[in-house]
Structures are given as C-alpha cells and as structure tokens.
C-alpha cells in the first residue's frame, strides 16, 4: 500500500500534463467545428455508482506520557483493502460561471485481531496473544465551489475551493477469560480546506471528459495536515440526459497531532484511491 501511494503521488503532475495535451487541446480545436453542441455547463449533474478503491489506513493514539503504537489497519489488523463502495456526487450551477459540487462515500470495516506484539492504545498496554475486536468506520464528504475562468461552447476550466471532511469512528473491545474487559471508542472529525483547478470538455457530441486537482497543506497550533484529491472521468451519454461513466480518483488525507479527548492526540493517514463506474444524469 505504501508503494502504491508513492507511485500514485508521483504521477499527479504527469496526469495534469496529459489532461491538457490529450483532452483540453483537442476540445479547443474542435470548438468551432462543434459549436452546435449544448454548452458544457448543464444546470444539474448527478453521478451514482460503485467505487472499488485501494485503501491504506494507519492510526496512532498517544496519551500525554507515552506515544501509542502506529497500526496499519490493512497490514496489521487484516482489514479489507479492496472494498466495494457506493459513491454519489452532484453538481449544481448557480450562475453561468459558478457551481457547487458535493461528493459522499462511506466505509465501515471491522476485524478480530490476534495481537502479535505489545501495543499501546489510549492509556492501556495489550500484550502478545490478546484478541481485540476492532472497528473503523469512515464517512467522507467533499464540498467545492467552482468558478469558470474560461467558458467556451464545448469546454470550460477554472479554479475551485472547498472543504474535505473526514469523519472517523473507531474503537476496540477485549474480553478475557478472567472477565477483565476493555471497551473504548472515539469519534474524530477532520475537516480540511482545499484549493484546486478543474476542467470539463466535450470530446465529441456524446463523450464528455472531466478532471479536477485539489490540494492543501497547513500547520496550525501544532496540528499539521495535508489533503490531495484528484479526479479524472469520462461520461458517455447514449441519450440526451442519461449516460454511463468511469472515473479514477486519488484521495490522500493525513493529520498529525490531532487532539482526541482531554489527554490524547493522534495521527491519521487515510488513502482511498481507485476506479468507479456510475450512471450519469444531467438536466
């Protein structure tokens, strides 16, 4: 998973170059030829479908005296790293040049973990041989405001800013033969602003290309974090307002020294990157 994340991150700039020369340039060249097309800026667009990502998650919870153990949910706990998810996003134009985009996806996972080394979670040490029931549920919401700097009959491009909101609820439960118990959970909300660029283009009368590249990095009062959220998609409209599409998405979310309760802080790394297939509707 780490190798996959580094490989994807190294290709971001290559994607941006490909987008311009392979997709945006042909659309610009065809602008006069296809001037009869409906403009790119449809008032409302809805995508709904299945998402098959690679997931890589690591979590560390520290108390005020002792650093916690860094745990990989996929490698250490055996959490599924290629789930099938439902994903939905929608666009709503508010003027000729501006629109909002909202994206939602949710992932709930759990696992029984036979501990193979001593670890620290919250203020408790667990020793080799213990069995923990662990769950890790995430909800991801993305809201962006988009403004067209360029608006043409067959393509548009502009800048965007917005919020990426990751809500995590995680916990662990242990019950031993001598009736000692451990049952702790925590909910974490991790919002982050992003800024980026985007473009949309009709490649022909039925095929549409969309792309967006969003990023932000910040350090405030000891809390450090960054977000990368990049998307490429193709949509084929077999009738005027209904079509199918495919997309690739790269999402990386990291926050360090995040306060968790009164006496704890933590580190979260969350990567959710893969392919999706969806139905598309516009009106």
C-alpha positions, -999 to 999 in steps of 0.1 A, spaced: 0 0 0 28 24 8 45 17 -26 11 22 -43 6 56 -25 40 69 -35 36 57 -71 2 75 -74 16 107 -58 45 108 -83 20 106 -113 -1 136 -103 19 161 -124 20 137 -153 -18 134 -152 -21 172 -154 1 173 -185 -18 145 -201 -51 162 -194 -41 194 -211 -25 180 -242 -47 150 -248 -81 163 -237 -83 200 -234 -63 209 -265 -85 187 -288 -116 201 -273 -104 236 -280 -95 227 -316 -130 213 -321 -148 243 -306 -157 259 -340 -165 225 -356 -189 215 -328 -203 249 -320 -238 234 -322 -232 213 -290 -251 221 -259 -227 242 -236 -207 222 -210 -224 240 -181 -255 218 -176 -276 232 -147 -276 199 -127 -255 168 -130 -258 136 -108 -234 106 -107 -242 75 -87 -224 41 -88 -199 17 -74 -164 26 -63 -136 0 -59 -107 17 -42 -73 6 -27 -75 16 9 -44 22 32 -51 34 67 -27 39 97 -37 52 131 -18 62 162 -33 74 195 -9 89 221 -15 98 257 2 127 274 31 105 286 35 77 261 33 75 223 9 50 210 17 22 186 13 30 149 -11 5 135 -18 -3 98 -54 -14 96 -48 -34 65 -14 -50 72 -16 -55 110 -53 -60 116 -63 -77 83 -89 -51 73 -102 -54 37 -81 -32 14 -103 -35 -18 -139 -30 -7 -169 -23 -29 -184 11 -20 -214 32 -31 -204 67 -42 -226 96 -53 -217 132 -64 -237 160 -78 -231 194 -95 -255 224 -92 -248 255 -113 -258 288 -96 -247 311 -124 -233 307 -159 -197 306 -144 -201 291 -110 -213 259 -94 -212 237 -63 -201 201 -62 -209 176 -34 -194 141 -30 -203 114 -5 -189 79 3 -189 58 34 -168 28 45 -174 6 76 -149 -21 85 -142 -44 114 -118 -72 123 -107 -96 150 -70 -90 157 -47 -116 174 -20 -93 187 15 -104 177 34 -77 196 29 -54 227 9 -23 217 -4 9 234 -39 21 227 -52 51 247 -36 45 281 -37 7 280 -10 -18 270 -20 -50 253 3 -80 253 11 -107 227 -17 -132 225 -47 -110 233 -76 -108 209 -91 -75 201 -123 -68 182 -116 -36 163 -139 -14 141 -130 16 119 -158 35 102 -153 65 79 -176 89 62 -161 112 35 -178 144 23 -165 168 -3 -179 202 -10 -164 226 -36 -173 259 -51 -162 261 -87 -157 292 -108 -151 291 -146 -122 313 -157 -127 301 -193 -162 293 -206 -165 281 -242 -193 262 -260 -175 228 -257 -152 232 -228 -146 252 -196 -119 254 -170 -114 273 -137 -105 273 -101 -121 258 -71 -120 259 -33 -138 239 -7 -138 216 22 -129 179 26 -145 164 57 -134 130 70 -154 116 100 -139 86 117 -153 65 144 -130 38 157 -128 15 188 -115 -17 202 -131 -43 226 -114 -70 246 -129 -96 270 -106 -122 286 -112 -155 303 -107 -139 337 -135 -114 329 -113 -83 326 -127 -60 299 -115 -32 277 -141 -13 256 -131 21 242 -142 41 211 -136 76 198 -151 98 171 -129 121 152 -139 149 128 -112 161 105 -122 190 81 -97 205 58 -99 233 32 -86 227 -4 -78 248 -34 -75 235 -70 -81 236 -107 -106 218 -129 -117 214 -165 -147 199 -185 -148 192 -222 -169 175 -248 -146 153 -269 -175 146 -293 -213 150 -292 -218 122 -267 -184 118 -248 -175 142 -220 -143 145 -200 -140 160 -165 -109 165 -143 -101 182 -110 -69 186 -90 -73 198 -54 -46 201 -27 -39 218 6 -13 217 34 -14 235 67 2 237 102 -19 255 129 -11 254 166 9 222 163 -17 204 142 -3 195 108 -20 180 78 -25 178 41 -51 167 16 -48 156 -20 -80 149 -40 -77 143 -78 -103 130 -102 -104 121 -139 -136 108 -155 -153 101 -189 -190 101 -194 -209 87 -225 -244 99 -230 -264 74 -250 -295 96 -248 -297 134 -243 -298 134 -205 -287 99 -194 -254 81 -197 -227 60 -181 -192 68 -169 -159 57 -155 -136 76 -132 -103 73 -114 -99 90 -80 -68 96 -58 -75 108 -23 -48 111 5 -57 126 39 -31 130 67 -34 148 101 -7 148 128 -11 158 165 -48 159 162 -64 164 197 -85 134 207 -102 140 240 -87 157 270 -55 137 274 -49 122 239 -38 132 205 -33 111 173 -20 107 138 -42 96 109 -32 86 74 -60 77 51 -56 68 14 -87 59 -7 -77 56 -44 -93 36 -72 -118 33 -100 -155 38 -102 -184 30 -126 -215 52 -125 -247 63 -140 -248 99 -151 -278 122 -154 -279 159 -165 -307 184 -168 
